Amino acid sequence: MNWQDNEALLEGGRKLPLVEDFYTIQGEGFHSGKPAYFIRLGGCDVGCRWCDAKMTWNPRHFPPVDIETIVERAASYPAQAMVITGGEPSLYPLGPLTQALHERGLQIFLETSGAHELSGSFDWICLSPKKQNPPVESIFPRADELKVIIESEEDFHWAETNAARVSDRCMLYLQPEWSRSDAIMSAVVEYAKAHPRWNISIQTHKYMHIP
């Protein structure tokens, strides 16, 4: 039984399968370097081979937690930015959580593959599309940031395919896959130089040795 398939367990989004929540520095993309409170939800049906949070995939391991508990902990820290990530957070009804966080005056940044329709209200949406479970069409005009993971040079075509579908205001990022970064970094650098609408994102939190 998956939590996302049982509305009674989630109480319409009043409870969510929380893996962990913690205060750190955003390490990737447009908001890299920003102090942020991370809310990581369990459950993912995308299944990236190189995922660095595979422990989140099975939602059965993370019984739903009241969002009041999540919000109270988040609001107790000085961060003004809340990052909702996973796993794949679009599996769940996020309206109650985002409303409660906004009522505390907090900004909400979402990290998603876009594999499912979104619910909730966000101040920033980072779309990181995956080939094995591509984004739903409705996510593209909402994306503020497109972050494409580059594992091989073939992934540049995937990046351009998705960039053609987002709005003109969307920021574009190429991010070398961590385990392949030494091998692929020079190709990413040269691609960005040749196509300057793209920026490069690196996982700075891993260099800083923080979560």
C-alpha positions, 0 to 999 in steps of 0.5 A: 500500500502506497501512502499516495494511493490512500487519501485517508492516510494523508487526510487530504494533505494534512499528513505527509510521509516525512523522511527528514527536515533540516536547516542547511545551505541550498547547494544547487541551482539558482538559489545556491548558497541561500540558507534554507530549511529542507522538507524531504518527503518519501516516495518516488516513482522516477527511480534515477540510477544515480539518485543520492536519496534512494532511501526516500523511494519507498513511502512505506518506510515513512508513516505520515506526519502531521503538517502542523509538526513540520511547520512548527519545526520549520518556523523555529529556524531563522531561514525564510526559504523552505525547500520541499523536495524528495523523493518526488513531492508531486505525488502528494497533495501539498496545498495544506502544507504550502498554505500553512507555511505561507501563513507564517510568512515563509517562502516555498521552493519546490524541487520536482521532476514534474512527473505528476500534476502539482498542487499547492502554491510555490514561490519558486519551482525548480523542474529537474526532468527525467527521461524515464518519467518525463514531466507532465505538460502543465509543469513547463509554464510554471517552472522558474528554473530548469535544472537538467542533470548531465551524465553523458553528452547525449543528455544535452539533447534532452536538456534542449528538448525541455528548454524548448517547453519552458517559458522565456523567464525560466532560468536554465541550468546544466548540472553534472551528475556527481559521480560523473562530474570529473569525466563530464565537466569539461563537456558541460563547460564547453556546451554552456560557453557555446550556448550561453543561455545555459548556466552551470549548477554544481552540487556545492553542498557536497564540496562543503560536506553539508546535507 
